[in-house]
Amino acid sequence: MKFKVVSIIIATLSLSKFVISSPFKRIYDTEEEIETEVEQNIVASEISSSEEETQEISNDNLCKSKECYETSNRILSGLDTSVDPCEDFYQFTCNNWMNENIIPEGEDKILNFLSGQEETTKVVQDIVTGNYIINKNQSNEDQQYDEILLNKLNSLYKSCINTDKINEQGKEPILNLINELKINENRLYYNDTDILTSTLAEMHDYGMTTLIDVDVINPSTNARHYYITVLEYSGALESYEESEKLNQYRKMIETSFSVIFGDQPERDINKMTENVIEFEKSINSLASPELYVNAKLENNKMKFGEMIQRWKYINWELYFKKRFGDKYSEIKEGDDVLLFPAMYFDNLEKVLAETDVETLAIYFEWKVIKSYIKYISEDIVHVVAPLYDDIDENLSRNSYCYSATVNAMPMTVSRFYAEKVHSNYKKEYAEKTFEYVKQAMMERIGQMEWLEDETKKYAIKKLSLVKDKIGYPEFLKHPKNLVDKYNSLEIGDDFFTNILNYHKYTIKEVLNKYNTPYEVTDMALTNQQTINAFYSPNSNSIFIPTASLQPPFINTNSPNYLNFGSLGTVIGHELTHAFDGNGKNYDIEGKINNWWVNNDVEEFVQLAQCFIEQYNQYYMEDDNHNKYYVSGLKSINENLADNGGLTRAYEAWKLSLKEDPKQVKKDNPRLPGLSQYSFDQLFFISFGQTWCAKFKSDPSILAMYTNNGYSPGQARVNGSVSNSPYFAKVFNCANKTPMNPDKKCVIW
């Protein structure tokens, strides 16, 4: 079956809007006549829907609003009706979209689901660079708090963008930091335990991991408080055997030393470089990466008092006093420290004893330079940039400063972004959609024949307790919370100092977690400007940031069948993650706990193998027709989520049609120029177009995007619809066509 070309030319419209009430409030005009010229050349479709409830609401309810015409135009402009949807649904929905969209300069792809990113970025940039504007709807107190937050945010950005000052300072900030750490002053005394210890503590406070790696973490999902960890640090390279990689690293060190110390004739740059490499080689020889393969960090505990007595070449009490401050009083000799591997610390003492103090001083200088050279004058950064993986010279200064500011105060950015664009209307709409999808999944679990009743019962209980964190979170609505959080982050007019303060602040925040109850990181607090969605197995929650409540995920002026095809499938995707190969291992409390009947686990593995084999067959081609196959194993969890999400969203939309008939009719109007497609078909078209994507035809890029945890657009769309129990019926696909194969993979 082939589809004939459909074209539509739509004139600009203007009209008044009115709001229709629950269950899905909507801005539509389906009754008022609109005076406009609309030329249409629409060929009647060969497809008809078999769904009675859809037919009943599709007869006379035509949406004539400007938004509906724009939606129709967007859908039609992406379709390639010369492609049979039963042969390749992705090409049918996305071919013209790919032809019309150009990959931006400097990017390796363009993704339709990120089509709102440019506008989102603009909003955040305006926040970061703009001045505080009084919100008269706030209390005077909240206005003052917001002004404090925004001034701190703006000051950080302005200090970064002030390249005149940064360039005038040259290399002085690096030299000043080396002097502040007293590396030269103490270069003859690093055989003194207290001096060595103090230097390590101060460097660690600035984020320079040196000799050892000390942190405060939650080691596993089952741990209920934060532990101190003391781990080995193996160096910058995996191997220090002579190789091209080592030669590049040698050049990186030598060039960096030259731009910082080149005007100091007493410095032997070549010798300094070799000293660093030889010392790092000796440290690297102590590392035991193979021990980490099956190691569980929480099983490698040592009492704090025992650590103090065993390795006295570091004054641990002095180290922890310096780093933890007042918090040190909470560390007792009987407290557990997660330390691994012990033999590294035994051998490190020998290496330090055999290393001359001058080499240690040079090594410490190198650690400072390597960590902070990217923050100094542009002429120096330009020289070393080709040698550093974390320096991107293609990034404009504005973009760089924007990213640096957002990363430094993500909660503040989240608050101002959500405050600026959030809509209670969209949030309520998404929450209602979530409830429908959740209900559909409840019904599905109850029908699954391969699950034992005991597993079904627990799965339904877990699903019932999934929390939705959609849109603007309550914590961010109170600016005092953020003023308190960022109170100790000092921001002034000097960029390098601000970066130092930022590192000290973030590290102190982590250390202060010691001896406190474990709390799952709430992604909703830092990601409101992110276009994505997440499921957290630790908190059994799904997160949908404010930025995701925009097209193509949701358009509250569009019919429900489109929004369920986009937002609904995303929600279904995240809910399915609660029961994928990873999520199924977590119980209701977010602990790793096998709540499955053993036979069910075996059945799950067998059913998952079907998906692995299916997705292994998908590939992308470069311009020379070389094929890059998807890794079905690496992408298994995302593929399960895509498949489960699509089916649950379709069923959820059907559930929504059982509401008040009059309201349902208003929520699902016909769209102009799309009468040849049933509502059911448009649901799937909405899903397909959400994932339209275009990649550069570069072997390394195609290899990367087919060999990670996500399938590219064509695989995730065609894979999902070809497994769908509904798609083939909706599009009247004959048996054994590519989108209606005999063998369909199904778990959820």
C-alpha positions as a printed Julia matrix, in Angstrom:
748×3 Matrix{Float64}:
   0.0     0.0    0.0
   1.45    3.35  -1.06
   0.44    6.77   0.19
  -0.13    9.6   -2.25
   1.44   13.0   -1.69
  -0.52   15.34   0.53
   0.17   19.05   0.35
  -1.33   21.89   2.28
  -0.75   25.61   2.18
  -1.96   27.33   5.29
  -2.5    31.03   5.67
  -1.78   32.89   8.88
  -4.77   32.88  11.18
  -5.88   35.01  14.09
  -8.64   34.18  16.5
  -9.69   34.29  20.12
  -9.01   31.32  22.43
 -11.12   29.76  25.08
 -10.39   27.15  27.72
 -12.25   23.88  28.08
 -12.38   22.17  31.46
 -11.05   18.85  32.8
 -10.07   16.07  32.45
  -7.77   17.69  29.89
  -8.1    21.44  29.66
  -7.47   22.69  26.19
  -7.27   25.86  24.12
  -9.31   25.23  20.99
 -11.83   26.73  18.64
 -13.88   24.02  17.01
 -17.09   25.98  16.38
 -16.35   29.55  15.37
 -15.91   30.17  11.65
 -12.56   31.62  10.64
 -12.21   33.88   7.64
  -9.09   32.75   5.87
  -8.01   31.24   2.62
  -6.79   27.69   2.96
  -5.77   25.87  -0.16
  -5.8    22.11   0.25
  -5.1    19.28  -2.08
  -5.99   16.37   0.13
  -6.44   12.87  -1.2
  -8.73   10.57   0.76
  -6.82    7.98   2.68
  -6.86    4.3    1.85
  -6.62    3.68   5.6
  -9.56    3.4    7.95
  -9.58    2.9   11.71
 -11.11   -0.18  13.25
 -11.5     1.43  16.64
 -15.19    2.22  17.23
 -14.71    4.72  20.04
 -12.31    6.72  17.88
 -14.7     6.77  14.94
 -17.46    8.1   17.15
 -15.55   11.26  18.06
 -14.0    11.97  14.67
 -16.96   12.97  12.54
 -17.63   16.69  12.97
 -15.19   17.97  15.56
 -12.7    19.91  13.42
 -10.23   22.15  15.22
  -9.83   25.46  13.4
  -7.45   27.21  15.72
  -4.18   28.68  14.5
  -2.31   26.2   16.7
  -4.09   23.24  15.1
  -3.22   24.43  11.61
   0.4    24.83  12.67
   0.4    21.34  14.18
  -1.04   19.87  10.98
   1.54   21.66   8.88
   4.35   20.41  11.12
   3.16   16.81  10.89
   2.62   16.91   7.13
   5.95   18.59   6.46
   7.81   15.74   8.15
   5.99   12.88   6.44
   7.24   11.1    3.34
   4.02    9.67   1.92
   5.91    7.9   -0.86
   7.03    5.41   1.79
   4.67    2.67   2.9
   4.38    2.91   6.72
   4.14   -0.88   6.86
   7.53   -1.14   5.16
   9.48    1.49   7.11
   7.49    3.57   9.55
  10.47    5.7   10.55
  11.13    6.75   6.96
   7.42    7.42   6.49
   7.25    9.72   9.53
  10.71   11.32   9.36
  12.13   11.3    5.84
  11.05   14.81   4.93
  11.99   16.04   8.39
  15.52   14.77   7.76
  15.59   16.4    4.34
  14.49   19.76   5.71
  16.66   19.91   8.84
  20.36   20.67   8.67
  22.8    19.55  11.36
  24.1    22.72  13.06
  27.73   23.66  12.55
  29.95   22.04  15.15
  27.35   19.38  16.0
  27.3    15.73  14.99
  23.53   15.3   15.05
  20.15   16.97  15.23
  17.32   15.46  17.26
  13.67   16.45  16.98
  12.99   15.78  20.64
  15.48   18.58  21.38
  13.76   21.02  19.02
  12.92   23.22  22.0
  16.55   23.39  23.13
  17.37   26.62  21.32
  14.51   28.48  22.98
  15.28   26.87  26.35
  18.91   27.89  26.08
  17.91   31.43  25.17
  15.7    31.67  28.27
  18.52   30.43  30.51
  21.05   32.74  28.86
  18.75   35.69  29.49
  18.55   34.64  33.15
  22.31   34.23  33.51
  23.17   37.49  31.76
  20.21   39.66  32.73
  19.52   41.96  35.63
  17.12   41.28  38.44
  13.57   42.4   37.74
  11.22   42.73  40.69
   8.4    40.22  40.75
   5.54   42.15  42.34
   3.67   38.91  43.04
   6.34   37.95  45.58
   6.72   39.02  49.16
   9.4    41.63  49.88
  11.45   38.97  51.59
  11.36   36.62  48.58
  12.23   39.52  46.28
  15.34   40.17  48.34
  16.31   36.51  48.28
  15.86   36.31  44.52
  17.97   39.41  44.04
  20.77   37.86  46.1
  20.62   34.67  44.03
  20.53   36.36  40.66
  23.29   38.82  41.55
  25.54   35.91  42.52
  24.69   34.11  39.29
  25.27   37.22  37.18
  28.54   38.03  38.95
  29.93   34.61  38.1
  28.99   35.0   34.45
  30.37   38.54  34.21
  33.67   37.49  35.77
  33.96   34.73  33.15
  33.09   36.93  30.18
  35.57   39.62  31.27
  38.41   38.33  29.09
  40.25   41.66  29.28
  40.88   41.12  32.97
  41.57   37.39  32.55
  44.07   38.02  29.74
  45.75   40.84  31.65
  46.43   38.44  34.51
  48.19   36.0   32.19
  49.65   33.06  34.12
  49.65   34.84  37.48
  46.59   33.02  38.87
  48.36   29.66  38.48
  51.57   30.95  40.05
  49.6    32.54  42.89
  47.83   29.24  43.6
  51.14   27.39  43.65
  52.41   29.98  46.14
  49.23   29.77  48.21
  49.78   26.02  48.52
  53.41   26.75  49.55
  54.71   24.2   47.07
  57.94   26.09  46.46
  58.31   27.13  50.07
  58.05   23.5   51.17
  59.81   21.84  48.22
  62.69   20.68  50.43
  60.5    19.44  53.27
  58.08   16.9   51.78
  59.78   14.18  53.79
  58.07   15.81  56.76
  54.78   13.99  57.39
  52.81   17.02  58.52
  53.94   19.19  55.59
  53.13   16.44  53.09
  49.76   15.88  54.75
  48.85   19.56  54.77
  49.7    19.9   51.08
  47.57   16.88  50.15
  44.61   18.17  52.18
  44.74   21.63  50.59
  45.1    20.26  47.07
  42.21   17.88  47.62
  40.05   20.78  48.8
  40.6    22.38  45.4
  39.6    19.19  43.58
  43.12   18.03  42.69
  43.17   14.29  43.39
  46.75   13.55  44.37
  48.26   10.25  45.61
  45.01    9.24  47.33
  41.34    9.79  46.66
  39.25   10.69  49.73
  35.51   11.17  49.39
  32.18   10.78  51.18
  29.76    8.54  49.34
  26.89    6.14  49.62
  28.59    2.94  48.42
  25.48    1.02  47.42
  21.74    1.35  47.16
  21.32   -0.71  50.3
  23.52    1.53  52.45
  21.5     3.99  54.5
  24.16    6.54  55.38
  27.28    8.13  53.93
  30.75    6.66  54.44
  34.24    8.09  54.15
  36.13    6.39  51.34
  39.92    6.29  50.99
  40.92    4.9   47.62
  44.0     4.56  45.46
  44.86    7.08  42.78
  46.65    5.52  39.84
  47.61    8.47  37.65
  46.46   10.08  34.42
  47.1     7.13  32.08
  46.08    3.49  32.21
  49.57    2.5   31.09
  52.91    4.3   31.11
  54.56    1.95  28.64
  56.12    3.79  25.71
  53.36    4.54  23.22
  51.86    7.34  21.15
  49.52    8.13  24.04
  52.45    8.5   26.43
  54.26   10.74  23.94
  51.18   12.96  23.71
  50.99   13.12  27.48
  54.68   13.99  27.65
  54.1    16.84  25.19
  51.14   18.02  27.23
  53.24   18.25  30.39
  56.22   19.83  28.66
  54.14   22.45  26.84
  52.23   23.33  30.0
  55.42   23.7   32.04
  56.9    25.86  29.28
  54.05   28.38  29.18
  54.02   28.69  32.99
  57.75   28.44  33.85
  59.42   29.23  30.51
  60.71   32.58  31.74
  62.45   30.98  34.74
  65.94   30.0   33.47
  66.63   27.86  36.53
  63.87   25.49  35.44
  64.87   22.45  33.38
  61.55   21.79  31.59
  62.64   18.5   30.04
  63.87   17.13  33.34
  60.73   18.3   35.15
  58.59   16.55  32.54
  60.45   13.26  32.87
  60.31   13.48  36.66
  56.54   13.72  36.54
  56.22   10.81  34.13
  58.57    8.57  36.11
  56.81    9.37  39.37
  53.36    8.77  37.9
  54.66    5.52  36.41
  55.74    4.35  39.85
  52.32    5.28  41.3
  50.54    3.58  38.43
  52.46    0.37  39.07
  50.79    0.15  42.49
  47.27    0.3   41.07
  45.2    -2.86  40.94
  42.29   -2.24  38.55
  41.61   -5.96  38.28
  40.68   -6.01  41.97
  37.75   -3.69  41.29
  36.0    -6.05  38.86
  34.2    -8.1   41.5
  34.91   -5.93  44.52
  32.13   -4.5   46.64
  33.36   -1.34  48.27
  31.1    -1.75  51.3
  32.86   -5.05  52.1
  36.25   -3.35  52.4
  35.91   -1.6   55.73
  38.59   -0.55  58.17
  38.22    1.27  61.45
  39.39    4.87  61.38
  41.67    4.24  64.37
  43.26    1.23  62.64
  43.99    3.29  59.51
  45.71    5.96  61.63
  48.01    3.38  63.21
  48.74    1.35  60.08
  49.92    4.08  57.69
  51.72    6.8   59.61
  53.44    8.38  56.62
  50.26   10.48  56.41
  49.03   12.27  59.52
  45.41   11.18  59.09
  44.15   13.13  62.07
  45.66   16.35  60.71
  44.35   15.55  57.22
  40.77   15.01  58.34
  40.82   18.01  60.69
  41.88   20.25  57.82
  39.34   18.85  55.41
  36.31   18.26  57.6
  36.65   21.23  59.94
  34.0    21.15  62.69
  32.65   17.92  61.19
  35.86   16.16  62.27
  34.51   15.88  65.81
  31.93   13.41  64.49
  34.61   11.01  63.21
  35.39    8.43  65.87
  38.2     5.89  65.95
  35.63    3.1   65.81
  33.95    4.48  62.68
  34.17    2.44  59.5
  36.19    3.8   56.58
  35.76    2.2   53.17
  39.38    1.71  52.14
  40.53   -0.1   49.02
  42.89   -1.69  48.23
  45.02   -1.9   51.37
  48.11   -3.07  49.5
  48.21    0.23  47.57
  48.67    2.16  50.8
  51.33   -0.32  51.98
  53.31    0.17  48.78
  52.72    3.92  48.5
  54.82    4.43  51.63
  57.76    2.74  49.9
  57.4     4.82  46.73
  57.27    8.07  48.71
  60.34    7.06  50.71
  62.26    6.43  47.47
  61.15    9.67  45.78
  63.19   12.84  46.25
  61.36   15.89  47.6
  62.14   17.94  44.49
  60.21   15.45  42.33
  57.23   15.61  44.69
  57.21   19.41  44.45
  57.31   19.27  40.64
  54.52   16.69  40.65
  52.36   18.91  42.87
  52.99   21.86  40.54
  51.92   19.74  37.6
  48.68   18.78  39.35
  47.87   22.47  39.88
  48.64   23.39  36.28
  46.76   20.45  34.8
  43.66   21.21  36.87
  43.49   24.97  36.38
  45.32   26.04  33.24
  42.06   26.12  31.25
  40.8    29.0   33.43
  43.56   31.5   32.68
  44.39   33.84  29.78
  43.25   32.99  26.28
  46.71   33.1   24.7
  47.96   30.39  27.07
  44.82   28.3   26.7
  45.17   28.53  22.92
  48.68   27.03  23.08
  47.74   24.05  25.25
  44.19   23.44  24.01
  45.09   20.81  21.37
  46.71   18.73  24.11
  43.83   18.82  26.61
  40.66   16.76  26.1
  38.63   19.05  28.37
  39.34   22.26  26.43
  37.06   22.97  23.47
  38.25   25.95  21.46
  35.28   25.64  19.12
  33.04   26.77  21.97
  32.38   30.5   21.99
  33.28   32.43  25.13
  29.61   33.23  25.7
  28.67   29.54  25.5
  31.57   28.56  27.72
  30.66   31.11  30.4
  27.0    30.21  30.14
  27.79   26.52  30.78
  30.23   27.3   33.59
  27.63   29.45  35.36
  24.81   26.94  34.97
  27.02   24.12  36.26
  28.1    26.15  39.28
  24.61   27.07  40.53
  22.21   24.58  38.9
  19.46   24.95  41.49
  19.39   28.71  41.09
  19.16   28.34  37.32
  16.44   25.71  37.74
  14.43   28.02  39.96
  14.58   31.06  37.68
  13.91   28.98  34.57
  10.9    27.21  36.09
   9.64   30.48  37.56
   9.8    32.05  34.12
   8.21   29.37  31.94
   6.33   26.93  34.15
   2.64   26.4   33.62
   0.38   24.82  36.23
  -1.86   23.92  33.32
   0.89   21.88  31.6
   1.96   20.31  34.88
  -1.59   19.18  35.66
  -1.99   17.88  32.12
   1.21   15.83  32.41
   0.2    14.53  35.84
  -3.16   13.41  34.46
  -1.41   11.67  31.58
   0.89    9.98  34.08
  -2.13    8.58  35.95
  -3.64    7.16  32.75
  -0.36    5.51  31.73
   0.11    4.16  35.23
  -3.39    2.69  35.17
  -2.71    1.07  31.8
   0.45   -0.5   33.17
  -1.41   -1.79  36.22
  -3.84   -3.56  33.93
  -1.04   -4.94  31.78
   0.86   -6.45  34.71
  -2.29   -8.19  35.87
  -2.67   -9.79  32.44
   0.9   -11.08  32.06
   0.79  -14.86  31.88
   4.51  -15.47  32.32
   4.64  -13.77  35.72
   3.76  -15.7   38.88
   1.03  -14.18  41.05
   3.52  -13.35  43.8
   5.69  -11.34  41.38
   2.66   -9.64  39.84
   1.4    -8.59  43.26
   4.72   -6.99  44.21
   5.16   -5.36  40.77
   1.73   -3.74  41.05
   2.56   -2.53  44.54
   5.86   -1.05  43.32
   4.1     0.61  40.4
   1.42    2.05  42.66
   4.14    3.73  44.73
   6.02    5.29  41.8
   6.16    9.01  42.48
   5.82   11.54  39.7
   8.02   14.59  40.01
   6.75   16.65  37.13
   7.61   20.27  36.54
   8.43   22.95  39.11
   9.28   21.29  42.49
   8.11   22.84  45.76
  11.63   23.24  47.19
  12.64   25.61  44.39
   9.58   27.79  44.85
  11.07   29.19  48.07
  14.18   31.26  47.27
  15.34   31.25  50.89
  16.14   27.53  50.47
  18.63   28.4   47.76
  20.08   31.42  49.54
  20.84   29.11  52.47
  22.29   26.45  50.18
  24.65   28.78  48.31
  25.44   31.03  51.27
  29.01   29.75  51.64
  29.76   30.01  47.91
  31.69   33.26  47.57
  31.44   34.92  44.16
  33.22   38.14  43.26
  34.6    39.82  40.13
  37.65   37.58  39.61
  36.92   34.49  37.5
  39.85   32.34  38.65
  39.07   33.0   42.31
  35.42   32.18  41.67
  36.4    28.83  40.16
  38.57   28.04  43.17
  35.73   28.98  45.51
  33.31   26.87  43.51
  35.49   23.77  43.8
  36.01   24.28  47.52
  32.29   24.83  48.0
  31.16   21.72  46.12
  33.73   19.51  47.82
  32.77   20.82  51.25
  29.13   20.12  50.44
  30.05   16.48  49.82
  32.2    16.12  52.95
  29.42   17.54  55.1
  27.23   14.59  54.18
  29.32   12.32  56.41
  27.37   10.75  59.24
  24.03   11.89  57.78
  21.18    9.67  56.5
  21.42    8.8   52.83
  19.17   10.85  50.58
  18.59   10.08  46.93
  19.71   12.99  44.77
  16.6    14.83  43.62
  17.27   15.47  39.94
  14.22   17.71  39.83
  16.13   20.37  41.78
  18.96   20.79  39.29
  17.49   19.88  35.91
  14.42   22.05  35.31
  16.11   23.49  32.2
  16.9    20.0   30.85
  14.87   18.47  28.02
  14.7    14.85  29.06
  12.99   12.52  31.5
  14.42   10.17  34.11
  13.51    7.23  36.32
  15.35    6.84  39.63
  15.3     3.26  40.98
  16.68    4.49  44.31
  13.63    6.67  44.98
  11.17    4.87  42.68
  10.35    8.18  41.01
  10.08    9.59  37.53
  11.33   13.11  36.81
   9.97   15.25  34.0
  11.59   18.7   34.1
   9.76   21.9   33.19
  11.75   22.19  29.96
  10.29   18.88  28.76
   6.75   20.24  28.99
   6.96   21.74  25.51
   6.75   20.4   21.95
   7.37   17.82  20.71
   6.66   16.1   24.04
   3.57   18.11  24.88
   1.47   20.8   23.27
  -1.64   21.54  25.28
  -3.21   23.06  22.18
  -2.93   19.71  20.39
  -5.36   16.79  20.55
  -4.87   14.13  23.2
  -4.03   11.46  20.66
  -0.92   13.43  19.66
   0.19   14.17  23.21
  -0.26   10.57  24.3
   1.88    9.58  21.29
   4.69   11.84  22.52
   4.47   12.7   26.24
   2.5     9.54  27.01
   5.13    7.29  25.46
   7.87    9.12  27.37
   6.04    8.56  30.65
   5.45    4.93  29.7
   9.14    4.64  28.84
  10.2     5.86  32.29
   7.67    3.68  34.1
   8.93    0.64  32.19
  12.44    1.39  33.46
  11.15    0.41  36.9
  10.95   -3.16  35.57
  13.75   -3.37  33.0
  16.98   -5.32  33.4
  18.2    -2.82  35.98
  15.03   -1.49  37.57
  13.66   -4.97  38.31
  16.51   -5.47  40.79
  15.25   -2.67  43.06
  12.46   -3.05  45.55
   9.86   -0.56  46.72
  12.34    1.12  49.09
  15.0     1.55  46.4
  17.18   -1.25  47.75
  18.72   -3.95  45.6
  16.57   -6.91  46.5
  15.38   -9.87  44.44
  11.59   -9.78  44.78
  11.04  -11.99  41.74
  10.08  -15.66  41.79
  13.09  -17.46  40.32
  11.23  -18.88  37.34
  10.11  -15.36  36.45
  13.7   -14.12  36.33
  14.63  -16.9   33.94
  11.61  -16.11  31.78
  12.54  -12.42  31.75
  16.04  -13.21  30.53
  14.69  -15.4   27.73
  12.18  -12.77  26.62
  14.86  -10.07  26.73
  17.04  -12.15  24.41
  14.42  -11.69  21.7
  14.92   -7.91  21.89
  18.7    -8.24  21.86
  18.62  -10.33  18.7
  16.05   -8.03  17.07
  17.97   -4.8   17.69
  21.26   -6.39  16.66
  19.83   -6.39  13.14
  19.37   -2.61  12.96
  22.12   -0.45  11.53
  23.06    2.95  10.13
  25.06    3.48   6.95
  27.73    6.01   6.05
  28.11    7.57   2.62
  30.14    4.58   1.47
  27.36    2.19   2.53
  29.39    0.76   5.39
  27.03   -0.57   8.04
  27.22    0.21  11.76
  25.09   -2.2   13.72
  23.23   -1.37  16.9
  24.32   -3.21  20.04
  21.16   -4.93  21.17
  22.82   -5.91  24.43
  24.05   -2.45  25.43
  20.73   -0.83  24.51
  18.46   -3.54  25.94
  17.03   -1.52  28.82
  16.25    1.5   26.66
  14.68   -0.74  24.02
  12.48   -2.43  26.62
  11.42    1.01  27.85
  10.63    2.23  24.32
   8.5    -0.82  23.58
   6.67   -0.83  26.89
   6.21    2.93  26.78
   4.59    2.92  23.34
   2.09    0.19  24.15
   1.16    1.59  27.56
   0.66    5.08  26.14
  -1.68    3.78  23.43
  -3.68    1.85  26.01
  -3.68    4.92  28.28
  -5.12    7.06  25.53
  -7.85    4.49  25.03
  -8.6     4.65  28.75
  -8.96    8.43  28.5
 -11.65    7.96  25.83
 -13.91    6.36  28.42
 -14.35    9.67  30.22
 -17.27   12.05  29.67
 -18.1    11.72  25.91
 -18.6    15.44  25.38
 -15.28   16.26  27.0
 -13.5    13.47  25.14
 -14.78   14.86  21.86
 -13.36   18.29  22.69
 -10.05   16.77  23.75
  -9.66   14.81  20.52
 -10.68   17.06  17.62
  -9.87   16.41  14.0
  -6.93   18.35  12.63
  -7.21   20.27   9.34
  -5.58   18.54   6.4
  -5.17   15.24   8.24
  -8.57   13.64   7.73
  -6.92   10.88   5.7
  -5.38    9.57   8.93
  -7.34    8.11  11.81
  -6.69    9.32  15.32
  -5.05    5.98  16.09
  -2.68    6.44  13.16
  -1.87    9.97  14.25
  -1.01    8.65  17.72
   1.71    6.48  16.15
   2.81    9.24  13.77
   3.27   11.52  16.78
   5.43    8.86  18.42
   7.53    8.38  15.29
   8.13   12.07  14.69
   9.15   12.65  18.3
  12.25   10.55  17.61
  13.23   11.89  14.19
  17.01   12.24  14.14
  19.8    12.99  11.71
  23.47   12.08  12.18
  26.62   13.09  10.36
  27.79   10.35   8.05
  31.09    9.95   9.83
  32.32    6.44  10.74
  33.4     7.39  14.27
  30.11    9.19  14.94
  27.94    6.38  13.58
  29.97    3.8   15.49
  29.51    5.79  18.69
  25.74    6.23  18.35
  25.08    2.59  17.49
  27.26    1.17  20.24
  26.0     2.87  23.38
  23.05    2.52  25.69
  20.52    4.03  23.25
  19.27    2.93  19.87
  19.23    5.58  17.11
  15.87    6.96  16.0
  15.16    4.49  13.21
  15.75    1.48  15.45
  13.76    2.81  18.4
  10.77    3.71  16.2
  10.67    0.71  13.87
  11.64   -1.68  16.64
   8.81   -0.49  18.84
   6.03   -0.35  16.25
   6.95   -3.72  14.73
   6.53   -5.3   18.17
   3.34   -3.38  18.94
   0.19   -5.47  19.29
  -1.78   -2.52  17.89
   0.24   -0.86  15.14
  -0.3    -3.39  12.36
  -4.06   -3.36  12.89
  -4.2     0.43  12.94
  -2.27    0.73   9.65
  -3.74   -2.41   8.04
  -0.28   -3.92   7.59
  -0.25   -7.29   5.88
   1.33  -10.24   7.66
   5.08  -10.63   7.24
   5.63   -7.01   6.24
   8.62   -5.41   8.0
   6.41   -3.57  10.48
   4.21   -6.65  11.07
   6.58   -9.62  11.4
   5.44  -13.03  12.57
   7.81  -12.87  15.53
   7.17   -9.99  17.91
   9.23   -9.37  21.03
   7.16   -8.59  24.13
   7.87   -8.38  27.84
   5.84   -5.52  29.31
